[in-house]
């Protein structure tokens, strides 16, 4: 069995198919890990969701912030923006089925044998692996329930904490976890999240640090794989971490890592970036 890991797809269906063809992907034999943000920005989010869902158990994905945004738009929590490119998906006759399937997907994937750990945005330096798994499971349970609307509405419109407190409970805890796993980029020196800066680290204020440059409580035997941060192009990251978002929806590339061979494959984006 081959293990393939792919960065943020963002509706780039043609590039996904071409990339999988490069490695002769076999769904009945291989395992496909996806860093989330399956949809949004790119032109073919409907085709991406249909295809990934059809692959069944060979897929191990995590939800990204754009996947949660799709759920929020579909639920009437927020409105679609032109740059979302989600109209065709939202108007599909099977949209309710696709949204429910998406709501039931995890926020964290762990393979203890291969020592792979994946989330969309990363893991806050204040968490060890067990805390990350526990907090992620709490959010996953809510997203798959009828209470998902309340969680997503609070993330979108209400103040939610940026500083981890072990005794945090309720919506504050759920919202903090969701921000960490799907939207985090920078931290203050005390580990508090900064949600305002989205730039490449070399252009960020000096008082901010990328989360992956903070001391980590995660066992260094694990490789932490993430997406979300296209502007870093997978560079400047510690050796036991891998950033796979290489900006396909911005006209750059979609990247795949063959885990066993430690070999990268690149598929050029068909999107013209201005």
Buried (B, 14 or more C-beta within 10 A) or exposed (E): EBBBBBBBBBBBBBBBBBBBEEBEBEBEEBBBBBBBBBBBBBBBBBBBBBBBBEBEEBBBBBBBBBBBBBBBBBBEBBEBEEEBBBEEBBEBEEBEEBBEEBBEBBBBBBBEEBBBBBBBBBBBBBBEBEBBBEBBBBBBEBBBEEEBBBBBBBBBEEEBBBBBEEEBEEBBBBBBBBBBBBBBBBBBEEBBBBEEEEEBBEEBEEEBBBBBBBEBBBEEEBBBBBBBBBBBBBEEBEEBBBBBBBBBBBEBBBBBBBBEEEEBBBBEBBBEEE
